[in-house]
């Protein structure tokens, strides 16, 4: 039997039309991929960040600036559930140096990261800050410094971030340190800034 070009084309079209419903049915019955927790990095260090901040604009230390760096370590464990995995914090250590000779500090604690979308995330930090600022009664503190009462202080921080790539992200940050009224004075220190981060 001789096969002509029109008859071959008709056969191909007929086969495609008959196969389409079966392909659609196969697509609908395909299982949804299960959530897989992030793979633990080979290094114990999960992320490195560096940035800057304005030192407490409404205080005696206003109009000064800082450079800040921190390391976030890998979560001790990961779990399959996305929400529960987000509730496991990453241990964090860091420090902030004031270029104008005002209060500088180091800190340690835990960071919680929650994904809003694949690229946007929010964070919270809680821990302790150890500083070189002034403690004791406010009357003994020079006018260009904040009266921080004691050391260490409680440190809380929050951030909103955006992932540029798999490894790089940027964040807007706010941080606060104070003694929660446990020392003689409690002016505290609140800084606003930004960071760039590299995830290993």
Secondary structure, 3 states (H helix, E strand, C coil): CCCCHHHHHHHHHHHHHHHHHHHHHHHHHCCCCCCCCCCCCCCCEEEEEEEEEECCCCCCCCCCEEEEEEEEECCCCCCCCHHHHHCCCEEEEEEEEECCCCCCEEEEEEEEEEECCCCEEEEEEEEEEEECCECCCHHHCCCCCCECCCCCEEEEEEEEEEECCCCEEEEEEEEEEECCCCCCCCCCEEEEEEEEEEEC
